[in-house]
């Protein structure tokens, strides 16, 4: 695992110590970030199910202002914190442990004009998606109620065989890589 572009290009990251997380390949990461590039300078990012932080740290390398990492697995979160410290980005990072869905249920969105997230990565375990679709729907409702800024993007990685709409988010783009699908979901900007 490594950072592929930006300030920390080529820097190696500690990989997950277990199979609890699925690191993204450089090919998929490059394609994803080619699409996201215009959104990243000074962006606020949420990296949900962050693992050891590959996607969020790539955002910081490319100029994001701040990343909030969500990771419940203690061993992955420990490695994530080490990766943050190694890159020297602790001042631009927050790590949230525990239940992601509970955090979104209990944490109100930032009051306007405080910045909401511009980009949110959502990469839950595939088995979770099949077992708990109601949690995903509840999460999408919380996100669009103020955690994702108008015009913001959710990057949703899941098994290509799963059809998982997340209203009120709308599909803007989709890429399939073998058995994996990456959907780019937009939060529609306000009318007018």
C-alpha positions as CSV (number, residue, x, y, z in Angstrom):
1,X,0.0,0.0,0.0
2,X,1.3,3.4,-0.9
3,X,0.3,7.0,-1.7
4,X,0.2,7.3,-5.5
5,X,0.2,11.1,-6.0
6,X,0.6,14.5,-4.3
7,X,2.7,15.7,-1.4
8,X,3.4,12.1,-0.1
9,X,3.7,10.4,-3.5
10,X,5.4,7.0,-3.2
11,X,5.3,6.9,0.6
12,X,4.4,3.4,1.9
13,X,1.5,2.8,4.3
14,X,1.2,0.1,6.9
15,X,-1.2,-2.5,5.4
16,X,-4.1,-4.2,7.4
17,X,-2.9,-7.0,9.6
18,X,-6.0,-9.0,9.1
19,X,-8.5,-9.8,6.4
20,X,-11.1,-7.6,8.1
21,X,-10.3,-4.8,5.6
22,X,-9.9,-5.0,1.8
23,X,-7.2,-2.6,0.5
24,X,-8.0,-1.0,-2.9
25,X,-5.5,-1.6,-5.7
26,X,-3.5,1.2,-7.2
27,X,-5.4,0.9,-10.5
28,X,-8.8,1.4,-8.8
29,X,-7.4,4.1,-6.6
30,X,-5.9,6.0,-9.6
31,X,-9.2,5.8,-11.5
32,X,-11.2,7.0,-8.5
33,X,-8.9,9.9,-7.8
34,X,-8.8,10.9,-11.5
35,X,-12.6,11.5,-11.1
36,X,-12.3,13.2,-7.7
37,X,-9.3,15.5,-8.5
38,X,-11.3,18.7,-9.0
39,X,-13.0,18.3,-5.6
40,X,-9.9,17.6,-3.4
41,X,-8.1,20.9,-2.9
42,X,-9.2,22.2,0.6
43,X,-11.9,19.5,0.8
44,X,-13.3,18.0,3.9
45,X,-13.4,14.2,3.7
46,X,-15.0,11.4,5.6
47,X,-13.4,8.0,5.1
48,X,-16.0,5.5,6.4
49,X,-14.7,2.0,7.1
50,X,-11.2,3.5,6.6
51,X,-9.1,0.4,7.4
52,X,-5.5,1.7,7.6
53,X,-6.4,5.0,5.8
54,X,-5.4,4.5,2.2
55,X,-8.2,6.6,0.7
56,X,-8.3,9.4,3.2
57,X,-4.5,9.7,3.4
58,X,-4.4,9.9,-0.4
59,X,-6.9,12.8,-0.1
60,X,-4.6,14.6,2.3
61,X,-1.6,14.1,0.0
62,X,-3.6,15.7,-2.8
63,X,-4.5,18.8,-0.8
64,X,-7.6,18.0,1.3
65,X,-8.0,20.3,4.3
66,X,-9.2,17.6,6.8
67,X,-10.1,13.9,6.8
68,X,-12.3,12.2,9.5
69,X,-11.5,8.5,9.5
70,X,-14.1,6.0,10.8
71,X,-12.7,2.6,11.8
72,X,-14.1,0.2,14.4
73,X,-11.5,-2.5,14.1
74,X,-9.0,-1.8,16.8
75,X,-6.0,-3.3,15.0
76,X,-6.7,-1.4,11.8
77,X,-7.3,1.8,13.8
78,X,-3.9,1.4,15.5
79,X,-2.2,1.0,12.1
80,X,-4.2,4.0,10.8
81,X,-2.9,6.2,13.6
82,X,0.6,5.1,12.9
83,X,0.2,5.9,9.2
84,X,-1.2,9.4,10.1
85,X,1.8,10.0,12.5
86,X,4.3,8.8,9.9
87,X,3.0,11.3,7.3
88,X,2.8,14.1,9.9
89,X,-0.9,14.8,9.3
90,X,-2.4,14.4,12.7
91,X,-3.4,18.1,12.7
92,X,-5.5,17.5,9.6
93,X,-7.0,14.2,10.8
94,X,-9.6,12.9,13.2
95,X,-10.0,9.2,14.0
96,X,-13.4,8.0,15.2
97,X,-13.6,4.5,16.6
98,X,-16.7,2.4,17.4
99,X,-20.0,2.1,15.6
100,X,-20.1,4.3,12.5
101,X,-23.9,4.2,12.3
102,X,-24.3,5.2,15.9
103,X,-22.0,8.1,15.3
104,X,-24.1,9.4,12.4
105,X,-27.3,8.8,14.5
106,X,-26.0,10.7,17.5
107,X,-23.8,13.4,15.9
108,X,-25.8,16.3,14.5
109,X,-24.5,17.8,11.2
110,X,-22.3,20.9,11.6
111,X,-24.4,24.0,11.7
112,X,-24.3,26.3,8.6
113,X,-22.0,27.8,7.5
114,X,-19.6,25.3,9.1
115,X,-18.2,23.0,6.4
116,X,-19.8,19.7,5.8
117,X,-17.9,16.9,4.0
118,X,-17.2,17.4,0.3
119,X,-16.3,13.8,-0.3
120,X,-17.3,10.7,1.7
121,X,-15.8,7.2,1.1
122,X,-18.1,4.4,2.0
123,X,-16.5,0.9,1.9
124,X,-18.2,-1.4,4.3
125,X,-17.6,-5.1,4.5
126,X,-19.5,-6.8,1.7
127,X,-21.3,-9.2,4.1
128,X,-22.5,-6.2,6.1
129,X,-24.2,-4.8,3.0
130,X,-26.2,-7.9,2.4
131,X,-27.1,-8.4,6.1
132,X,-28.0,-4.8,7.2
133,X,-29.3,-2.7,4.2
134,X,-31.6,-0.7,6.6
135,X,-28.5,0.7,8.4
136,X,-27.2,1.9,5.0
137,X,-30.4,3.6,4.2
138,X,-30.5,5.3,7.6
139,X,-26.8,6.4,7.1
140,X,-27.6,7.9,3.7
141,X,-30.5,9.9,5.2
142,X,-28.2,11.2,7.9
143,X,-25.5,12.1,5.5
144,X,-27.8,14.0,3.2
145,X,-29.4,15.8,6.2
146,X,-26.3,17.9,6.6
147,X,-23.1,15.8,6.8
148,X,-22.5,16.0,3.0
149,X,-22.3,19.4,1.5
150,X,-24.5,20.4,-1.5
151,X,-22.9,19.0,-4.6
152,X,-20.8,16.6,-2.5
153,X,-19.9,13.1,-3.6
154,X,-20.2,9.7,-1.9
155,X,-17.7,7.1,-3.3
156,X,-19.4,3.8,-2.6
157,X,-17.4,0.6,-3.1
158,X,-19.2,-2.8,-3.1
159,X,-19.6,-6.1,-4.7
160,X,-20.6,-5.7,-8.4
161,X,-23.5,-8.2,-7.9
162,X,-25.2,-6.1,-5.3
163,X,-27.8,-3.4,-6.2
164,X,-27.7,-1.0,-3.3
165,X,-29.5,2.3,-4.0
166,X,-29.0,5.0,-1.3
167,X,-31.7,7.6,-1.8
168,X,-31.8,10.5,-1.7
169,X,-28.3,10.3,-3.2
170,X,-28.3,10.1,-7.0
171,X,-25.9,8.0,-9.2
172,X,-23.5,10.3,-11.1
173,X,-21.0,7.6,-12.4
174,X,-20.2,4.0,-11.9
175,X,-17.1,1.9,-12.6
176,X,-16.8,-1.8,-12.5
177,X,-13.4,-3.6,-11.8
178,X,-13.9,-7.4,-11.9
179,X,-16.1,-8.3,-9.0
180,X,-16.0,-4.8,-7.5
181,X,-18.2,-1.7,-8.3
182,X,-17.4,1.9,-7.4
183,X,-20.4,4.2,-7.5
184,X,-20.1,8.0,-7.4
185,X,-23.3,9.3,-5.7
186,X,-24.1,13.0,-5.7
187,X,-25.9,15.0,-3.1
188,X,-28.1,17.2,-5.4
189,X,-27.4,20.9,-4.8
190,X,-30.3,23.1,-3.6
191,X,-32.6,24.3,-6.3
192,X,-32.0,27.8,-7.6
